[in-house]
Amino acid sequence: MIESNAPELRWRGAPLHEALAAATPGLVPAVLAGVIAELPAYAELPDEELRGDITRIIERGMAMVGRMLRNGGVPDPESLNELREDILHRAEEGVPIEAVLNAHNVGVRVAWEHFQAQAGPEDMRALVGIVGLLLRYLREITSVASAVYFQERDTFLADAHAAKQALLSALLAGGDTTDAADRLGMRLAGSYAVLDVEIAAHPDESAPGTNATVARWRKLRRFRAELERRSPQPLLSRLNGHGGVVLLARDDTPDPDRHVHDMVLAAGTAAGADVTVGAVSASVPAIPQAARTAHELRKLAVAAHPPGIYTLDELALDYQLTRPGPARDVLAGKLRAIEDEPDLLDTLRTHLGTGLNRRRTASLLHVHPNTVDYRVRKIAELTGLNPADPTDAAHLRAALVARTPY
């Protein structure tokens, strides 16, 4: 790096900045040609922009280097402000940051090759100075471009997130979706899979010495990223570390419900956690009611079924069991003897969900299999219903369902 008090660099007896200024009219078109030839993102820009803004940026870059030469290697605030504005425009146009950085690298290379080709033995000191100056220039470019692109990305992501949440809220409330959909540049699908999701804990969330909050949000990001990767439209979701609501556009595949089912299973696999989902397919006007039904289905599934994706067809009996009436009260009353025993209720729910697999139940509850055996015996003793008996198990499952809040 050249210090601000460094001696003036000279080229063929004259100050180097004067030599650069004299060479600039020939260097600018050479740099532009190199940028167009090497960088597709620039080759696709309109010719008016290439001959206008991009050419002016190259000229400004040469002028900035010239001022740095006069200032002993220090960039001036005016040049940095101009540079920031130029890079911001490229970011707004969607030019990738790597293309912007590579464009400046092309300019540095063309300028270096120009002076290197003319250098004699007496110019070695100036060439070494040029290398230091150009490295400083590239450092400034990289710093400014990174800051501008991160700022632009954050603004874009914030706007996109707000538009998605506004659209999701409108769909769930049955409101006007026009403005939010327009902000996303998105046409609504003909119908959606309305999902109420519960994501179980990832093993890392309970691992000793592990930050459970970090593990929970990593799980969620993997789940959401997999859905986004597979979704035909921008993903509409409101999720926290434990679950939430997702709307998935139903596409034109021969079996869209199976496609949605596979998407959710893949997202659960990516998250590394069991997923329980209530799912309802609905047209746009029917989404509010579908969301309420999906929420009930998810609660029913969690109450008495293993993880999976459940529709009303699959939980029709459970759904009916939770409707008000004397039969529901009788069923719910079968667990009155253990309603104040959360360990027994959790064990019953988990054990039925694993198909009475004591080792799997013990693993999910983080207890010894013998503890599961003890609790199952206690449940049978207190309720008079033995989970190992098929008929009693059916009554116990129905009782768990009947206890689910309507």
N, C-alpha and C positions, 0 to 999 in steps of 0.2 A: 504494500500500500504506500502511496506517495503522501508524505506529510505536507501540511500546509506551508511549511517553511523550506520545502525542497527547492534546490536551485532550478532555474528555468531550463527546460529541455530545448535543444536546438537541432535543426535539421538543415544540413547544407548551409550552415552559417546564419540561418534565420530562425526566429522562434518557431517551435514545432506547431503551435496553434495557428500560425499564419500559413504554414505548409498544409495543414489539414483544411483550412478554409479554402485555399486555392484548389485543393483536390476534390472538395465536396461536390461541385457540379458533375464531375464524372463518377464519383462514388455512389451518389444517390440512385441513379438509374441501374447501376450494377447491383446494388443491394436489393432494389425492388425486383429485378429480374430473378435474383437468387431466391427471394422469399416466395415468389409465384411458382418457381420451378420446384422448390423443395417442400412447400407446405400446402397441402390441399385445402386447408381451412381458409387460407388467403387467396389461393387460386380461384376459389368459388365466389369471392367477393365481387360486387359490381365493378366494372372498369372505371366508372366515375369515382368510386371510393378509392380504388387503387391509385389512380392518377391524382386524386385530391387528398383525402385525409391521410392515407397511408404514406404517400410521398412526403407530405408535410411532417409526419411523425419521424420519418427517416432523417429529414433535414434538421428537425429539432434534436434528434439524437446526436447528430454530428456537431451541432452547435453546443449541446450540453458537454460533450467531450472537450470541445475547444475551450469552453469556460473553465472546465476542470483543469485543463492545462495551464490556463492563466492564473488560476487560484491555487496552484500547487497540488491538485488532485482532489480538491473538496467540491462536491456538487452544490450548486446554489439553490436556495429555496424556490425561486421562480421556475427553474428547470424541473425540480421534483414535482411541483404542483401541476405543471403542464403534463409531465409524464403520468401522474396519477389520473388526470382527466382522460388522457388518451387511452389508458388501460381500462378505465371504467367503461368507456364507450365500447371497447371490444368485448368486455364481460357482458354488457347489456345486449350486444348483438349475438351472444352465444358462442363467440370464438373461444375454444378451449385454452386454458391457461398455458398448457404445454406448447401450443402454437405461438402464443404471444412471446413466451420466453425464447423459443427457438428462432423467432423472427429477429429478436435482438442479437442472438448468437450469430445469425447469418450476417447481420450488419457488422459485428465485431470482427468476424472472420474476413469479410471483404476488405475492411479497412486495414487489418493486419497484413493481409497478403499484398495489398498495394504498397505499403511502406517496406515490407520485407523484400519485395522484388527489386526495389531501388537501392537498398542499403549496401554500403561499402564498409570496409573495416572501421572507418572513422565514425560510423553511425551506430556501433554496437551499444554504446551507452544510451543513446536515444531509444533504440529498440527495446532494451531492458526496461526503460522508463515507460514505454508504451504498453508493455505487458502488464506492469503494475497498475497503470491507469485503467486499462480495459477490464482487468479483474475487478477493480473497484467499481467501475461502471456496471458490470454484470451483477455485482453484489447489490447495488442500489436497485437495479431493475427487478431482481428476484424478490427483494424485500417489499418493494412497492406493489408488485403484481400479486404476491401472496396475500398481502393485507387487503387489497381491493377485491380480489376474488373471494376470499373468505367472507368479507362484508356483504358482497353481492349474493353469495350463496345463502348466507344466513337470512338476508332479506327475502330472497325468493322462497326459501323453505318456510319461513314464517308466514308469508302470504299464502302459499299453497296449503299449509296446514290449517290456517284460519278458514280458507275457502272450503276445504274438505269437511271441517267440523261444522261450518254453517250449512253445507249441503246435507250432511248426515242429520243434523238437528231438524232441518226442514222436512226431510223424508220421514223421520220418526214421529214428527208432530203433525204430519199431513199438511204442511204449509207450502208456500210458493218456493219452488226450487230454481226458478229461472236465473236469478242474479248469481247465486253461488255456482251453478253449473256453468254459466258463461265465464265466470272468473277462472274456472279450471279448463275452459275450452273443451267441455265434455258434454256428450249427449247421453241422457239417461238410458239405461237398458230397459227392455220391455218388462223384465221381471228380475227379482233379486232373491237370493237365498238369505234369509234373515237369521242370523246366528246369535244365540246367547251362549257365551263361552265361559267355562271355568277351567283354569290351567292349574294343575297340581304343582306342588313344590318340586323343584329340581333338587337332586341329592346335594348339590353344592350349597344350597341354602341352609342346610343343617350340618355341614362339615365343620369340624372344629377348626378355629382360627380363620375361617372364611367370612368375608363381609357378606352377610345375607342379602343386603339391599342391592349390592352390585350383582350378585349371582341372580337375583330375581329379575333385574332389569335386563341382564344379558339374555336370560331365558325369553323374556318378552320380545326383545329385539329380534332374536332368531325366529320366533314364531311369526311375527309381523313381516319380517323380510321375506320369508318363504311364501306367505300369502301374496305379498306384493309382486314377487317374481312370477307367480303363476296366474295372477288375476288379469283378465282381459281389459280391465279399466282401472283407473286410480283406485286404490283400496280405501274404502270408507270404514273407519273403525274408531272405536273409543275404548281403549284397553288400558288397564293398569297391570301391576305385577301378578294379579290373581285372575284376570279375565276381563270380560266386558261384552260389548256389542260389535258385531261385524256385519256389513252388508256386502255380499259378493254378487256381482253381475252373473246371471245365468246365461251362458253362451249358447251357440248354435250347435253344439256337439249332439250326437244322437241321444245321449243320456246325460243331460246337464246336471241332474241331481247326483249321479254317480261321480261326475267330474268334481262337483263341490265336495263330496264326501272324501274323495282322494286328496284334494287340495288341503283339507283340514287335517287329515291324517298325516300328510307329509309335513305340514307346519308343526304338528305335535312332535313328530320325530326330530325335526330340526331343533325344536326347543329342548328336547331331551326330557319331556315331562308328559304325564298322562293328561288327556284333554277330555272334558265332558261338555257336550254341546246339545242344546235344543235348537232344532232347525225347522224353519217354515218357509216354503216358497210362496212368493206373493208378487202381485203387480204393484206398481208404484202407489196407487191410491190405498191399497190394502196393507201397506207396510206398518202403519201404527199398530193395528190389531195383531199383525203377525209378530211384531216384536214382543207384545204382551204374552202371546201364546208361547213363543220360543223361550221366554223367561220362565214360564210355568213348567215347560217340558224339561228345561235344564235342572230346575229344583227337584222335580220328580226323579230324574235320572240319578242325581247325586244322592237322593234319599235311599235308593234301594237297588241301584244297578251299577255295574262296572263302568269304567270310563268308555266313552264312545260317542257316536253321533246319533241322536234320537229325533225321530219325527213323530207326529201325532199318530200315524198309523202304528208305530211300534209301541207307543205308550198310551194307546186309547183306553185300556183297562185302568191303568194307573191314573190317568186324567179323570176318568169317571169316578174313581174311588175317592177323589179329593172333593167332589161336589158335595155341598151340604146335604145332610139327611141322617136318619137314624142309623143306617148301616155303617156310615162313616164313623159315627161316634162309637159304635160297638167295636169296630176294628181298632180305632185309635186307643180305646180303653184296654186292649189286650197288652199294651206296653206300660200301663199306668204303674205297675210295680217297679219298673226300672226307669221311670221318666226323670228321676233325680239322680241317676247313676250315669253320668256322661261317658265314662269309660266303657260301661256295658253297652250303651247305645252305639257308640263308635265301633266297638268290636262286632256287634251284631250286623251293623250296616256294612262294614268292611268284609266280614266273613261271608255274608251272603253274596256280596259283589265279587268275591274271588271264587265262587262256586264251592265254598266250604274248604278251601285249600289252607290248612292251618299255617304252613310255612310262609306262603305268600301273605296271608293276613298278618302274621307276626312281623314280616319284613316291612309291610306298609305302616304298621303301628309302632315300629321300632321297639318291640318287646320280644321276649322269649316265647317259642311255641307252647311251652308249658303254661305260660300265662294265658294264652289264647284258650287252651283246654279248660283252665280253671274258670275263665270268664264265661265260656259257653255253658259249662255245667251250672254256673250261677244264674245265667239267663233262663235255663230250663227250669231250675228250682223255683225262681221267683215268678215266672210267667205261666208255668205249666205247659209250655210249648218248647219242644226240643228242636233246635235248628238242624240236627242231623236227620230228622224225620221229614220226608218229602212233603207230607200234608201240613205238618206244623211249620215247616219252612215257608210254604206258600202263605200261610196265615201271618207269619211274622213279617214277610216282605210286604204283604198288603197293609199290615198295621203301620209299618214304617212309612209307606206311601200316604196312608190316611192322616198321619201326623203332619204331613207337609202343609205349611200355611197356604190357604187358597188365595 
